[in-house]
Amino acid sequence: MRPALHFTPASGWINDPHGITARDGRYEAFFQYVGGGTSWAPDCHWGHATGPDLLTLREGPVAIAPGDGDDGIWTGCVVHDGAEARAFYTATSVPDFGIGRVRVAHARDAAWNTWSKGDVVVEAPAELDLIAFRDPFVRREGEGWRMFVGAAGRDGTAHALTYTSTDLDSWRYDGIALERHSAEREPVWMGALWECPQVFDIDGYAAMVSSIWDADVLHYAAYALGSFADGRFTANHWERLTWGDSLYAPSLFTDADGAPALTFWLRGIRGDGWAGAHSVPYRLTVEGGRLIVRPHPDVAAHRTGVRPDGRVDGLAADIEWESAEGTLTVSSGGDVVTSISREGGHVVVTTPSEISSVPVAGGVRVIVDGPVLEVSSDAGVFAGAVKPQGRALEVSVTAGEAVVYGLA
């Protein structure tokens, strides 16, 4: 069973989305890809897909592959400065792939299907005792550019290192933009490595969104809010962003309307000969001093109309539930796909594989798309795998109002 609107590979394994770019009326999306199997391996490639939105992506040929001194092509970003497109990616070597290097590749055709590798432009600073270094993220800063790279110190400190450039060719190390030791646990634990640390400006704040890694275990996504000046991030607020065992590796991008947005990797979603999926896109705002993620308006554009009886012909539904308590149940073929029980500021989400307590604020949005479940509110996002058994979904609630839409 494949989801209809969540991107999955035709075959093989995918994980982190990255390099998502809106241009010329369509989206380009890149992702870590391992062909020929359904398990992660260090010899990752950059896969590539395009579509009018991120819910209708069509997979194309591999964009960047190992070779030419690279054993693995890991996560990075794409910079399109108007003249050309460049991919900054993590180049790894086995067996010691923890410490990567940042290498550049250049698009050689208008469709961004063919890329040629250039130089290694950044390496881990020798003065730091690191066990991990990867995941470049580049943003415009004034007339120049700034890069952030995730790093883990041997002492358990997570770092966001930073570099500057005037021309995207030569880069200068500018020190540690933000760091936090893994022993700190309040108000949220941030692990020993920030994978994919992405720093951006939003609604008068600086934000850093990252994935939380420790001792080869992938945990969740979290963020910091504060201010950024002269290459240094001052964090005033830390908070967890995701719950459950599925969501990881959020990729920041600017959508077609110029707004900041995220897409996540979904773990645990798999089928016959393929593994991995990407979430629906989420648009970002800051409200009440917290980062808010809400399903992107492109999701609502795929609604097929209100279903007043709660029954959806098909296995994709978008549900808006307003209630301070009660239970929302999604069934298929007579079996419960998921049960979501709310009491005040939390919901308990029950799926075939896990039971999770998730904080919520305001209304709850539930998206079911074949084997994918996403539950979001202004307090964050949950995702997990489900197993519909029939050909239609039925939604029922014990309290509050649920508006049910089909999706296609």
C-alpha positions as CSV (number, residue, x, y, z in Angstrom):
1,M,0.0,0.0,0.0
2,R,1.4,3.4,-1.0
3,P,0.2,6.8,0.1
4,A,-1.4,8.9,-2.6
5,L,0.0,12.3,-1.6
6,H,3.1,11.5,0.5
7,F,6.2,11.1,-1.6
8,T,7.7,7.6,-1.7
9,P,10.4,6.1,-3.9
10,A,9.5,3.8,-6.8
11,S,12.0,1.4,-5.2
12,G,14.8,1.4,-2.7
13,W,15.3,3.5,0.5
14,I,14.9,7.2,1.0
15,N,15.4,9.4,4.1
16,D,16.2,13.1,4.5
17,P,14.6,15.6,2.1
18,H,16.8,18.5,1.2
19,G,17.4,21.2,-1.4
20,I,13.7,21.8,-1.8
21,T,13.3,24.7,-4.2
22,A,10.3,26.5,-5.7
23,R,11.0,27.8,-9.2
24,D,9.3,28.3,-12.6
25,G,5.9,27.2,-11.2
26,R,7.1,23.9,-9.8
27,Y,9.1,22.4,-6.9
28,E,12.4,20.6,-7.1
29,A,13.0,18.1,-4.2
30,F,16.1,16.2,-3.5
31,F,16.6,13.4,-0.9
32,Q,19.0,10.8,0.3
33,Y,18.5,7.6,-1.7
34,V,19.8,4.1,-1.5
35,G,18.8,1.9,-4.5
36,G,18.6,-1.9,-4.6
37,G,17.4,-2.4,-1.0
38,T,15.1,-1.3,1.7
39,S,17.7,-0.5,4.4
40,W,20.0,2.5,4.9
41,A,23.5,2.2,3.7
42,P,26.4,4.7,3.8
43,D,26.7,4.9,0.0
44,C,23.8,7.3,-0.3
45,H,22.9,9.1,-3.5
46,W,20.9,12.3,-4.1
47,G,17.5,11.4,-5.6
48,H,15.5,14.0,-7.4
49,A,11.8,14.6,-7.9
50,T,9.7,17.4,-9.3
51,G,6.1,18.5,-9.3
52,P,3.6,21.4,-9.2
53,D,3.5,21.0,-5.4
54,L,5.2,18.7,-2.9
55,L,2.2,16.3,-2.8
56,T,2.4,15.4,-6.5
57,L,6.1,14.8,-7.0
58,R,7.3,12.7,-9.9
59,E,10.6,10.8,-9.3
60,G,13.4,11.4,-11.8
61,P,16.9,10.1,-12.3
62,V,19.5,10.2,-9.6
63,A,21.1,13.6,-9.4
64,I,24.4,13.0,-7.7
65,A,26.0,9.6,-7.1
66,P,29.1,8.3,-5.2
67,G,32.4,8.2,-7.0
68,D,35.1,10.8,-7.8
69,G,36.4,10.6,-4.3
70,D,33.0,10.3,-2.5
71,D,31.8,7.0,-0.9
72,G,28.5,8.6,0.1
73,I,26.5,11.7,-0.9
74,W,24.7,12.8,2.2
75,T,22.4,15.6,3.2
76,G,23.0,19.2,2.1
77,C,21.2,22.1,0.4
78,V,20.7,23.8,-3.0
79,V,21.5,27.4,-3.6
80,H,20.0,29.0,-6.7
81,D,21.5,32.5,-6.9
82,G,19.9,33.4,-10.3
83,A,22.9,32.6,-12.3
84,E,23.3,28.9,-11.6
85,A,22.2,26.2,-9.1
86,R,24.8,24.7,-6.7
87,A,24.4,21.8,-4.4
88,F,26.4,21.8,-1.2
89,Y,26.4,18.2,0.1
90,T,28.1,16.1,2.8
91,A,30.8,14.0,1.1
92,T,31.6,10.9,3.2
93,S,34.3,8.2,3.1
94,V,34.0,4.8,4.7
95,P,34.6,3.4,7.2
96,D,35.0,6.6,9.1
97,F,32.0,8.4,7.7
98,G,31.2,10.4,10.9
99,I,33.4,13.3,9.8
100,G,32.2,14.4,6.4
101,R,33.4,17.2,4.1
102,V,31.3,19.8,2.3
103,R,31.6,19.5,-1.4
104,V,29.9,21.5,-4.2
105,A,28.2,20.3,-7.4
106,H,26.9,22.4,-10.3
107,A,23.7,21.9,-12.2
108,R,24.5,21.2,-15.9
109,D,21.0,21.3,-17.4
110,A,17.9,23.4,-17.0
111,A,15.9,20.5,-15.4
112,W,18.6,20.0,-12.7
113,N,18.8,16.3,-13.6
114,T,22.6,16.4,-14.3
115,W,25.2,17.7,-11.9
116,S,29.0,17.9,-12.0
117,K,31.1,17.7,-8.9
118,G,33.4,20.5,-8.0
119,D,35.8,21.1,-5.1
120,V,35.6,20.3,-1.4
121,V,34.9,23.8,0.0
122,V,34.7,23.1,3.8
123,E,36.3,20.6,6.1
124,A,35.9,20.1,9.9
125,P,38.0,22.6,11.8
126,A,41.1,21.0,13.2
127,E,41.0,22.9,16.5
128,L,37.8,21.1,17.5
129,D,37.7,17.5,18.8
130,L,34.8,16.3,16.8
131,I,33.2,12.9,16.3
132,A,30.6,14.1,13.7
133,F,30.5,16.8,11.0
134,R,27.8,17.0,8.4
135,D,24.7,18.6,6.8
136,P,25.5,22.1,5.3
137,F,22.8,24.7,5.1
138,V,23.5,27.9,3.2
139,R,21.5,31.2,3.4
140,R,22.0,34.7,2.0
141,E,23.5,37.2,4.4
142,G,23.7,40.8,3.2
143,E,25.8,40.8,0.0
144,G,27.4,37.4,0.9
145,W,26.5,34.0,2.2
146,R,26.5,32.1,5.5
147,M,26.8,28.3,6.0
148,F,25.8,26.3,9.0
149,V,27.1,22.7,9.6
150,G,26.1,20.3,12.4
151,A,28.9,18.9,14.6
152,A,29.3,16.7,17.7
153,G,32.1,17.2,20.1
154,R,33.7,14.2,21.8
155,D,32.7,15.7,25.1
156,G,29.0,15.5,24.3
157,T,28.4,19.0,23.0
158,A,26.2,19.6,20.0
159,H,27.4,22.5,17.8
160,A,26.1,24.5,14.9
161,L,29.4,25.7,13.2
162,T,29.3,28.6,10.8
163,Y,31.2,29.7,7.7
164,T,31.0,32.8,5.5
165,S,31.6,33.5,1.8
166,T,31.3,36.4,-0.6
167,D,31.1,34.3,-3.8
168,L,29.9,30.7,-2.8
169,D,33.4,29.5,-3.9
170,S,35.7,30.4,-1.0
171,W,34.5,29.8,2.6
172,R,36.0,31.1,5.9
173,Y,35.4,29.4,9.2
174,D,33.6,31.8,11.5
175,G,33.4,29.8,14.7
176,I,30.5,28.2,16.7
177,A,27.2,29.9,16.1
178,L,25.3,27.9,18.8
179,E,26.2,25.0,21.1
180,R,24.6,23.1,24.0
181,H,25.9,20.1,26.0
182,S,23.9,16.9,26.0
183,A,23.8,16.9,29.8
184,E,21.3,19.8,29.7
185,R,17.8,18.5,29.8
186,E,15.6,21.5,30.6
187,P,13.3,22.6,29.1
188,V,14.1,20.0,26.4
189,W,17.0,17.6,25.8
190,M,18.8,18.5,22.6
191,G,21.2,15.5,22.2
192,A,24.9,15.4,21.3
193,L,24.6,16.2,17.6
194,W,22.3,18.5,15.7
195,E,21.7,16.9,12.3
196,C,20.6,19.4,9.7
197,P,20.8,22.6,11.8
198,Q,19.0,25.3,9.8
199,V,19.0,28.9,11.0
200,F,16.5,31.4,9.6
201,D,14.6,34.6,10.3
202,I,10.9,34.4,11.0
203,D,8.4,37.0,12.4
204,G,11.1,39.1,14.2
205,Y,12.9,36.1,15.6
206,A,15.9,33.9,14.7
207,A,15.1,30.2,14.7
208,M,17.2,27.1,14.6
209,V,15.5,23.8,13.6
210,S,17.4,20.6,13.8
211,S,17.2,16.8,14.3
212,I,18.3,15.4,17.7
213,W,20.9,12.6,17.5
214,D,22.8,10.8,20.3
215,A,25.0,7.7,20.1
216,D,23.7,6.7,16.7
217,V,20.0,6.9,17.8
218,L,17.7,9.3,15.9
219,H,15.3,10.9,18.3
220,Y,13.1,13.8,17.2
221,A,13.1,17.3,15.8
222,A,13.4,20.4,18.0
223,Y,14.1,24.1,17.7
224,A,15.5,27.2,19.4
225,L,14.2,30.7,19.1
226,G,16.2,33.9,19.9
227,S,18.3,36.3,18.0
228,F,21.2,36.1,15.6
229,A,23.9,38.7,15.0
230,D,27.6,38.7,14.0
231,G,27.6,34.9,13.4
232,R,26.3,34.0,16.9
233,F,22.8,32.7,17.9
234,T,21.5,33.7,21.3
235,A,18.8,31.1,22.3
236,N,16.0,32.3,24.5
237,H,13.6,29.4,24.0
238,W,14.1,25.7,23.4
239,E,11.3,23.3,22.5
240,R,10.5,19.9,21.0
241,L,8.7,20.0,17.7
242,T,7.8,16.3,16.9
243,W,6.5,13.2,18.7
244,G,6.4,9.5,17.8
245,D,8.9,7.3,16.1
246,S,8.4,8.5,12.5
247,L,9.2,12.2,12.1
248,Y,12.8,13.3,11.6
249,A,15.1,15.4,9.5
250,P,13.0,18.4,8.8
251,S,14.1,20.3,5.7
252,L,13.6,24.1,5.6
253,F,12.6,25.7,2.3
254,T,10.9,28.9,1.0
255,D,7.6,28.0,-0.6
256,A,6.2,29.5,-3.9
257,D,4.6,32.3,-1.9
258,G,7.9,33.2,-0.2
259,A,6.9,31.8,3.2
260,P,9.1,29.5,5.3
261,A,8.1,25.8,5.3
262,L,9.3,22.4,6.4
263,T,9.0,18.8,5.0
264,F,10.1,15.9,7.2
265,W,11.4,12.4,6.6
266,L,8.9,9.7,7.8
267,R,10.5,6.6,9.2
268,G,8.7,3.3,9.4
269,I,6.6,3.8,6.2
270,R,7.4,0.9,3.8
271,G,6.0,-1.4,1.2
272,D,7.0,-4.0,-1.3
273,G,10.5,-3.1,-2.4
274,W,10.5,0.5,-1.1
275,A,11.0,2.2,2.3
276,G,10.7,5.7,3.5
277,A,8.3,8.6,2.8
278,H,8.2,12.4,3.2
279,S,5.6,14.3,5.2
280,V,3.2,16.8,3.8
281,P,4.7,20.2,3.8
282,Y,4.2,22.5,6.8
283,R,4.2,26.3,6.8
284,L,5.9,28.1,9.7
285,T,5.0,31.1,11.9
286,V,5.9,32.3,15.4
287,E,2.9,33.0,17.7
288,G,3.1,33.6,21.4
289,G,6.9,33.1,21.4
290,R,6.6,29.6,20.0
291,L,7.3,28.2,16.5
292,I,4.0,27.0,15.0
293,V,3.9,24.4,12.2
294,R,0.6,23.9,10.3
295,P,-0.1,21.8,7.2
296,H,0.7,23.8,4.1
297,P,-2.2,25.4,2.1
298,D,-1.3,23.0,-0.7
299,V,-2.8,20.2,1.4
300,A,-6.2,21.8,1.5
301,A,-6.0,22.4,-2.3
302,H,-6.2,18.6,-2.6
303,R,-9.4,18.3,-0.7
304,T,-12.3,16.7,-2.6
305,G,-15.1,18.2,-0.5
306,V,-16.7,18.0,2.9
307,R,-18.0,14.5,3.8
308,P,-20.8,15.2,6.4
309,D,-21.3,11.5,7.2
310,G,-17.6,11.1,8.0
311,R,-17.2,8.4,5.3
312,V,-14.4,8.9,2.6
313,D,-14.4,6.8,-0.5
314,G,-10.7,6.0,-0.6
315,L,-7.9,5.9,2.0
316,A,-6.9,9.6,2.2
317,A,-8.6,12.1,4.4
318,D,-8.0,15.5,6.0
319,I,-9.8,16.0,9.3
320,E,-10.2,19.2,11.4
321,W,-11.2,18.4,14.9
322,E,-12.2,21.1,17.4
323,S,-12.7,19.6,20.9
324,A,-11.2,20.0,24.4
325,E,-11.9,16.3,25.2
326,G,-13.3,13.1,23.6
327,T,-12.1,10.6,21.1
328,L,-11.8,10.7,17.3
329,T,-11.7,7.3,15.6
330,V,-10.7,6.5,12.0
331,S,-11.8,3.0,10.8
332,S,-11.4,1.1,7.6
333,G,-13.0,-2.2,6.7
334,G,-14.5,-2.5,10.2
335,D,-11.1,-2.2,11.9
336,V,-9.7,0.8,13.8
337,V,-7.0,2.6,11.8
338,T,-6.2,5.0,14.7
339,S,-7.8,6.2,17.9
340,I,-7.0,9.7,19.1
341,S,-8.2,10.6,22.6
342,R,-8.0,14.2,23.9
343,E,-8.1,15.5,27.4
344,G,-7.1,19.1,27.7
345,G,-3.5,19.7,26.6
346,H,-2.7,16.2,25.4
347,V,-3.9,13.5,23.0
348,V,-3.1,9.8,23.2
349,V,-2.6,8.5,19.7
350,T,-3.0,4.8,19.3
351,T,-1.8,3.1,16.1
352,P,-1.0,-0.6,15.4
353,S,2.6,-0.1,16.3
354,E,2.7,2.5,19.1
355,I,0.8,4.5,21.7
356,S,2.0,8.1,22.1
357,S,1.1,10.9,24.4
358,V,1.3,14.1,22.4
359,P,0.8,17.7,23.6
360,V,-1.7,19.7,21.7
361,A,-2.9,23.3,21.6
362,G,-6.1,24.5,19.8
363,G,-7.7,22.5,17.1
364,V,-6.3,19.1,16.0
365,R,-5.6,18.3,12.3
366,V,-5.5,14.7,11.3
367,I,-4.3,13.5,7.9
368,V,-4.6,9.9,6.9
369,D,-3.1,8.8,3.6
370,G,-3.0,5.1,3.1
371,P,-0.3,3.9,5.5
372,V,0.6,7.4,6.8
373,L,-1.0,9.2,9.8
374,E,0.0,12.8,10.7
375,V,-1.6,14.6,13.7
376,S,-0.7,18.2,14.2
377,S,-1.7,21.2,16.4
378,D,-0.1,24.4,17.4
379,A,2.0,22.4,19.9
380,G,3.8,20.3,17.3
381,V,3.4,17.2,15.0
382,F,3.1,13.5,15.4
383,A,3.3,10.9,12.7
384,G,3.2,7.1,12.5
385,A,2.3,4.1,10.3
386,V,-1.2,2.7,10.1
387,K,-2.8,-0.1,8.2
388,P,-6.2,0.5,6.6
389,Q,-7.9,-2.8,5.7
390,G,-10.8,-1.6,3.5
391,R,-11.3,0.8,0.6
392,A,-12.9,3.6,2.5
393,L,-12.3,5.5,5.7
394,E,-15.0,6.2,8.4
395,V,-14.5,9.0,10.9
396,S,-16.5,9.2,14.2
397,V,-16.1,11.5,17.3
398,T,-17.5,11.3,20.8
399,A,-17.2,15.0,21.5
400,G,-16.7,18.3,19.6
401,E,-17.0,18.8,15.8
402,A,-15.0,17.0,13.2
403,V,-15.0,18.3,9.6
404,V,-13.9,15.5,7.3
405,Y,-12.6,16.1,3.7
406,G,-11.4,13.5,1.2
407,L,-8.0,14.0,-0.4
408,A,-6.9,13.2,-3.9
